[in-house]
Amino acid sequence: MRRAVFPGSFNPVHMGHLDIIKRAVRVFDEVVVAVYENPPGKQIIFDTHERVALLEEAVKDIPHVVVASYRGLTVDYVTAVDAFILIRGMRVFSDFEFEFRMALANQRLAPHIEMINFITGEQFIHISSSTVREIAMLGGDVSTMVPPHVNRALRERFAQLQAEDGI
């Protein structure tokens, strides 16, 4: 079985992520979408359980996709789930440098793992989780950037945070 792992914080999952997942399942027998539990330096708006649940709902109709969470080195997780392919998505040219450095580091740590990059579909190039979070936090419409259930969850979360802050 050709199993691949698509890791990320998915903070939140958006249409660009789903584009990569849908294309990856055409290439691999199984795609494990791996939610990193505590990404360093990132402001997490949904806890790990919530991000996994949002992803599971988003991919429920995509066959051969498994959603799981993990911690530690990504290459260790890839090995632990008996995969040897690490999928990454790229949107813009600046992603290339970051992904290139990460691929070299991962190759040094785990030479048996191959990294494959998917270029996000043109209609999704402008979407990133941080852009989605910022627009949603300011009350903007992200309905074309995320699945409907994620849009609802974002509205609810930011309404809750505003209520807690007394805004």
C-alpha beads as a LAMMPS data file, in Angstrom:
LAMMPS data file: protein, C-alpha beads

167 atoms
166 bonds

1 atom types
1 bond types

-500.0 500.0 xlo xhi
-500.0 500.0 ylo yhi
-500.0 500.0 zlo zhi

Masses

1 110.0

Atoms # bond

1 1 1 0.000 0.000 0.000
2 1 1 1.287 3.442 -0.917
3 1 1 0.445 5.521 2.152
4 1 1 1.308 9.207 2.263
5 1 1 1.121 11.695 5.120
6 1 1 -0.080 15.272 4.665
7 1 1 0.892 17.064 7.887
8 1 1 -0.110 20.503 9.055
9 1 1 -1.693 22.544 11.782
10 1 1 -4.918 22.948 9.759
11 1 1 -5.660 26.039 11.785
12 1 1 -8.275 25.984 10.223
13 1 1 -8.673 23.612 7.298
14 1 1 -9.455 25.519 4.094
15 1 1 -10.211 24.855 0.439
16 1 1 -6.518 24.859 -0.510
17 1 1 -5.899 22.000 1.929
18 1 1 -8.850 20.083 0.502
19 1 1 -7.540 20.627 -3.025
20 1 1 -4.229 19.003 -2.053
21 1 1 -5.986 16.124 -0.280
22 1 1 -8.300 15.385 -3.229
23 1 1 -5.392 15.371 -5.643
24 1 1 -3.201 13.265 -3.356
25 1 1 -5.768 10.460 -3.074
26 1 1 -5.614 10.105 -6.852
27 1 1 -1.903 9.295 -6.527
28 1 1 -1.721 7.311 -3.283
29 1 1 -3.707 4.397 -1.888
30 1 1 -4.232 6.188 1.419
31 1 1 -3.584 9.707 2.637
32 1 1 -3.170 10.320 6.349
33 1 1 -4.009 13.935 7.119
34 1 1 -1.936 14.507 10.229
35 1 1 -2.860 17.373 12.539
36 1 1 0.152 18.639 14.441
37 1 1 -0.941 19.033 18.059
38 1 1 1.156 21.988 19.200
39 1 1 2.778 23.819 16.306
40 1 1 5.481 26.097 17.693
41 1 1 4.979 29.796 17.155
42 1 1 1.382 29.525 15.921
43 1 1 -1.713 31.009 17.491
44 1 1 -4.119 28.080 17.597
45 1 1 -7.811 29.011 17.536
46 1 1 -9.154 25.449 17.718
47 1 1 -7.669 22.784 19.967
48 1 1 -6.380 19.533 18.506
49 1 1 -9.665 17.668 18.997
50 1 1 -11.596 20.461 17.254
51 1 1 -9.172 20.641 14.318
52 1 1 -9.365 16.860 13.863
53 1 1 -13.182 16.974 13.998
54 1 1 -13.337 19.845 11.478
55 1 1 -11.028 17.928 9.141
56 1 1 -12.939 14.674 9.523
57 1 1 -16.140 16.455 8.533
58 1 1 -14.377 18.143 5.590
59 1 1 -13.021 14.862 4.173
60 1 1 -15.893 12.525 5.045
61 1 1 -16.809 12.089 1.383
62 1 1 -13.238 11.669 0.135
63 1 1 -12.320 7.979 0.058
64 1 1 -9.020 6.664 1.394
65 1 1 -8.384 9.578 3.756
66 1 1 -7.604 9.107 7.439
67 1 1 -7.373 12.011 9.881
68 1 1 -5.170 11.714 12.955
69 1 1 -3.196 13.932 15.299
70 1 1 0.450 13.671 16.230
71 1 1 3.242 15.359 18.124
72 1 1 6.994 15.351 17.795
73 1 1 8.983 15.141 14.595
74 1 1 6.887 14.717 11.498
75 1 1 9.329 12.219 9.987
76 1 1 8.973 10.057 13.114
77 1 1 5.199 10.089 12.690
78 1 1 5.483 9.221 8.992
79 1 1 7.639 6.226 9.909
80 1 1 5.298 5.212 12.758
81 1 1 2.301 4.964 10.401
82 1 1 4.311 2.888 7.933
83 1 1 4.458 5.551 5.246
84 1 1 7.413 6.823 3.266
85 1 1 5.857 9.797 1.489
86 1 1 5.483 13.228 3.059
87 1 1 3.141 15.555 1.185
88 1 1 3.451 19.308 1.338
89 1 1 1.478 21.973 -0.456
90 1 1 2.877 25.109 -2.035
91 1 1 0.926 28.211 -2.987
92 1 1 3.391 30.902 -3.912
93 1 1 7.063 31.148 -4.812
94 1 1 8.067 32.104 -1.261
95 1 1 6.752 28.702 -0.088
96 1 1 9.414 27.034 -2.224
97 1 1 12.351 28.238 -0.124
98 1 1 10.707 27.142 3.121
99 1 1 9.700 23.742 1.724
100 1 1 13.121 23.240 0.161
101 1 1 14.881 23.826 3.500
102 1 1 12.381 21.579 5.274
103 1 1 12.878 18.814 2.690
104 1 1 16.648 18.957 3.168
105 1 1 16.317 18.802 6.956
106 1 1 13.848 15.909 6.739
107 1 1 16.093 14.086 4.289
108 1 1 18.941 14.352 6.774
109 1 1 16.724 13.096 9.618
110 1 1 14.996 10.333 7.655
111 1 1 16.552 9.559 4.265
112 1 1 13.977 6.801 3.630
113 1 1 11.137 9.360 3.430
114 1 1 10.396 11.154 0.188
115 1 1 8.851 14.601 0.153
116 1 1 6.393 15.390 -2.602
117 1 1 5.052 18.886 -3.121
118 1 1 1.690 19.606 -4.692
119 1 1 1.138 23.048 -6.140
120 1 1 -2.201 24.372 -4.925
121 1 1 -4.799 24.941 -7.622
122 1 1 -4.752 28.454 -9.031
123 1 1 -8.155 29.298 -7.554
124 1 1 -6.785 28.625 -4.040
125 1 1 -3.407 30.394 -4.199
126 1 1 -4.657 33.355 -2.168
127 1 1 -5.897 31.184 0.719
128 1 1 -3.856 30.503 3.835
129 1 1 -5.013 29.611 7.329
130 1 1 -3.621 32.866 8.688
131 1 1 -5.522 34.885 6.058
132 1 1 -8.719 32.988 6.855
133 1 1 -8.252 33.567 10.597
134 1 1 -7.590 37.275 10.196
135 1 1 -10.566 37.892 7.904
136 1 1 -12.889 35.827 10.125
137 1 1 -11.625 37.539 13.288
138 1 1 -12.506 40.914 11.777
139 1 1 -15.993 39.712 10.814
140 1 1 -15.273 39.239 7.114
141 1 1 -16.792 36.610 4.851
142 1 1 -14.610 33.510 4.418
143 1 1 -17.398 31.319 3.036
144 1 1 -15.590 30.844 -0.293
145 1 1 -12.342 29.893 1.447
146 1 1 -13.501 27.199 3.880
147 1 1 -16.163 24.471 3.995
148 1 1 -19.516 25.628 5.447
149 1 1 -19.034 23.840 8.790
150 1 1 -15.637 25.510 9.248
151 1 1 -17.177 28.889 8.416
152 1 1 -19.787 28.331 11.147
153 1 1 -17.140 27.198 13.628
154 1 1 -15.037 30.291 12.924
155 1 1 -17.997 32.645 13.373
156 1 1 -18.932 30.925 16.639
157 1 1 -15.364 30.940 17.966
158 1 1 -14.755 34.608 17.230
159 1 1 -18.171 35.585 18.628
160 1 1 -17.279 33.652 21.783
161 1 1 -13.873 35.354 22.030
162 1 1 -15.451 38.794 21.533
163 1 1 -18.032 38.050 24.254
164 1 1 -15.260 36.955 26.625
165 1 1 -13.316 40.158 25.908
166 1 1 -16.461 42.263 26.388
167 1 1 -16.231 43.710 22.895

Bonds

1 1 1 2
2 1 2 3
3 1 3 4
4 1 4 5
5 1 5 6
6 1 6 7
7 1 7 8
8 1 8 9
9 1 9 10
10 1 10 11
11 1 11 12
12 1 12 13
13 1 13 14
14 1 14 15
15 1 15 16
16 1 16 17
17 1 17 18
18 1 18 19
19 1 19 20
20 1 20 21
21 1 21 22
22 1 22 23
23 1 23 24
24 1 24 25
25 1 25 26
26 1 26 27
27 1 27 28
28 1 28 29
29 1 29 30
30 1 30 31
31 1 31 32
32 1 32 33
33 1 33 34
34 1 34 35
35 1 35 36
36 1 36 37
37 1 37 38
38 1 38 39
39 1 39 40
40 1 40 41
41 1 41 42
42 1 42 43
43 1 43 44
44 1 44 45
45 1 45 46
46 1 46 47
47 1 47 48
48 1 48 49
49 1 49 50
50 1 50 51
51 1 51 52
52 1 52 53
53 1 53 54
54 1 54 55
55 1 55 56
56 1 56 57
57 1 57 58
58 1 58 59
59 1 59 60
60 1 60 61
61 1 61 62
62 1 62 63
63 1 63 64
64 1 64 65
65 1 65 66
66 1 66 67
67 1 67 68
68 1 68 69
69 1 69 70
70 1 70 71
71 1 71 72
72 1 72 73
73 1 73 74
74 1 74 75
75 1 75 76
76 1 76 77
77 1 77 78
78 1 78 79
79 1 79 80
80 1 80 81
81 1 81 82
82 1 82 83
83 1 83 84
84 1 84 85
85 1 85 86
86 1 86 87
87 1 87 88
88 1 88 89
89 1 89 90
90 1 90 91
91 1 91 92
92 1 92 93
93 1 93 94
94 1 94 95
95 1 95 96
96 1 96 97
97 1 97 98
98 1 98 99
99 1 99 100
100 1 100 101
101 1 101 102
102 1 102 103
103 1 103 104
104 1 104 105
105 1 105 106
106 1 106 107
107 1 107 108
108 1 108 109
109 1 109 110
110 1 110 111
111 1 111 112
112 1 112 113
113 1 113 114
114 1 114 115
115 1 115 116
116 1 116 117
117 1 117 118
118 1 118 119
119 1 119 120
120 1 120 121
121 1 121 122
122 1 122 123
123 1 123 124
124 1 124 125
125 1 125 126
126 1 126 127
127 1 127 128
128 1 128 129
129 1 129 130
130 1 130 131
131 1 131 132
132 1 132 133
133 1 133 134
134 1 134 135
135 1 135 136
136 1 136 137
137 1 137 138
138 1 138 139
139 1 139 140
140 1 140 141
141 1 141 142
142 1 142 143
143 1 143 144
144 1 144 145
145 1 145 146
146 1 146 147
147 1 147 148
148 1 148 149
149 1 149 150
150 1 150 151
151 1 151 152
152 1 152 153
153 1 153 154
154 1 154 155
155 1 155 156
156 1 156 157
157 1 157 158
158 1 158 159
159 1 159 160
160 1 160 161
161 1 161 162
162 1 162 163
163 1 163 164
164 1 164 165
165 1 165 166
166 1 166 167
